[in-house]
Amino acid sequence: MIEAELLEKIVSDLDFLKIKIISIEETIEDIDNDLHHVKPEYIRKLESIKKEGTISSADFEQKFGVRL
C-alpha cells in the first residue's frame, strides 16, 4: 500500500469514527433526557414551594403531617 492510499484509508476511518461518535453522543443525550424527565406535577409542586418560600419545621409538620 502506497503512502497516499494509507492516508486515504486513515481519513476514511476517521470519518467513520466521527459519525459513530456523533451517533453515540445523540444516544447518550436521549438516555439522559429519559432518565432526568420530571413529571409536570412535580414541577408545579416545586414552583408552588418556591412561591411560598421556606417554612419552619413546625409549620411543615402542621401543613404536611410529616415530622422533620
C-alpha positions as CSV (number, residue, x, y, z in Angstrom):
1,M,0.0,0.0,0.0
2,I,1.5,3.3,-1.0
3,E,1.5,6.3,1.3
4,A,-1.4,8.1,-0.4
5,E,-3.6,5.0,-0.1
6,L,-2.7,4.7,3.5
7,L,-3.6,8.3,4.2
8,E,-6.9,7.9,2.3
9,K,-7.7,4.9,4.5
10,I,-6.9,6.8,7.6
11,V,-9.2,9.7,6.5
12,S,-11.9,7.2,5.8
13,D,-11.5,5.6,9.1
14,L,-11.6,8.9,10.9
15,D,-14.8,9.9,9.1
16,F,-16.4,6.7,10.1
17,L,-15.3,7.2,13.8
18,K,-16.6,10.7,13.7
19,I,-20.0,9.6,12.5
20,K,-20.1,6.8,15.2
21,I,-19.1,9.2,18.0
22,I,-21.9,11.7,17.0
23,S,-24.4,8.8,17.0
24,I,-23.2,7.7,20.4
25,E,-23.4,11.2,21.8
26,E,-27.0,11.5,20.5
27,T,-28.0,8.2,22.1
28,I,-26.4,9.2,25.4
29,E,-28.3,12.5,25.3
30,D,-31.6,10.7,24.6
31,I,-30.9,8.3,27.5
32,D,-30.0,11.2,29.8
33,N,-33.2,13.1,28.9
34,D,-35.3,9.9,29.6
35,L,-33.6,9.4,33.0
36,H,-34.0,13.0,34.1
37,H,-37.6,13.5,32.9
38,V,-39.5,15.4,35.6
39,K,-43.2,14.9,35.8
40,P,-45.2,18.1,35.2
41,E,-47.0,17.8,38.6
42,Y,-43.6,17.8,40.3
43,I,-42.6,20.9,38.5
44,R,-45.9,22.6,39.7
45,K,-45.2,21.5,43.2
46,L,-41.7,22.9,43.1
47,E,-43.0,26.2,41.7
48,S,-45.6,26.5,44.5
49,I,-42.9,25.8,47.1
50,K,-40.7,28.5,45.5
51,K,-43.6,31.0,45.7
52,E,-44.3,30.2,49.3
53,G,-40.7,30.3,50.4
54,T,-39.3,28.4,53.3
55,I,-41.2,27.5,56.4
56,S,-40.2,26.3,59.9
57,S,-40.2,22.6,60.7
58,A,-43.2,23.0,63.0
59,D,-45.2,24.7,60.2
60,F,-44.0,22.0,57.8
61,E,-45.2,19.3,60.2
62,Q,-48.5,21.0,60.6
63,K,-49.1,21.6,56.9
64,F,-47.9,18.2,55.6
65,G,-48.2,15.9,58.6
66,V,-44.6,14.9,58.3
67,R,-42.2,15.4,61.1
68,L,-38.7,16.5,60.1
